[in-house]
Every structure is written in structure tokens, then in C-alpha cells.
Amino acid sequence: MESLAEFIQKKREKAGLSVSGLAKKTNIKLEILEDIESGKELFLSVTQRQQLARILKCSPQDLKMRERNYQFETISDDVIENLKRKILNHETNLKCPICGEPLITRIAKTFDTEDNKVLTPKAHCVKCIFQIK
């Protein structure tokens, strides 16, 4: 089966639309559509799926079945806590525990109810659904 990127590109071209034309008709940001067509974005929101299906004259299910399928894995608390510690220690080149791709990390600075600064590690994978909120 063709990928989501290939399917959308083929349908868009058949409709005689450029990527920017599709962006205008669907109200989806051009950058997002470029990421979808390049294969960087593997999932669509329900709204994006419906907008694309309407303009590309296909069913939302045609799009959904081409999205990347992941088996949800349970990551141990120890692995998550270890990653959080590494993020807070500003370690770089951290890898996703699910797929091994790079993690995008940051440290959120917030304040608790007593106005004490709280540092919270955050991360998400560049390829799969893994994230630390």
C-alpha cells in the first residue's frame, strides 16, 4: 500500500492543485502539508483528515488507513525518570526509548502555588508518538 505522503501527493496532482493551493482550500498550513507530503508527518488530526478528504475527493478512512501504525508500548517508570534526569542535566543526543530516533527536549520553567520555581523536563520524539509532558 502506498504511504500517506504518496497518496496525498497523487490525489492532489490529480485534482490539479499545487501544495499551496491545497493549503488554501483546506485551511491547513503550507508547512504542515509539506511535512505530510515529504513523509515527516505521519499522522493527521481528525480535522485535517476531513478537510483533505473533502478536497481530494476520498474518504477520511482512505487517509487514516495510510497513517503510520504504532503498537503502543509501555515504557517503565525507571526509563522515564532516567530521561527526565538527563534532560534536567542538559544532556544532549537523547534517543527515544520506543524507536531510537532523536528526542527534542526542553525544560519548562513554571512556578508553584508558593511562587517557587519548578523545572519540568519535556521531550518528544521526532518520528513516533513518544513524549514526556
HUZIVEN-V255938 format. One line per field, one symbol per residue. phi: phi as a letter, one per 30 degrees, with the letter a starting at -180 (. if undefined). psi: psi as a letter, one per 20 degrees, with the letter a starting at -180 (. if undefined). burial: + if it has 9 or more other C-alpha atoms within 8 Angstrom, else -. A space follows every 50 residues. Layout:
BEGIN
phi = ???
psi = ???
burial = ???
END
This chain:
BEGIN
phi = .ddeeddddddddddicdddddeddciceeddddddddidccbcdedddd ddddddhbcedededcddccddcccdeddddddddddddidchdcddcci ddccbabdcbbddcicdbccdbabddbcddacc
psi = qqrggggggghghhikqrghghgghikpqghghghghijhpiqqrggggg gggghjlrqhhhghiiqpppppqppqhggghgggghghjkqrkqqpigij rqppqropoaqaijkppppppqqqqihajpqo.
burial = ---++++++-+++---+-+--++--+-+-+-++++++-+-++-+---+++ ++++++--++--++-++-----------++--++++++------++---- +++-+-+---+-------+++++++--------
END
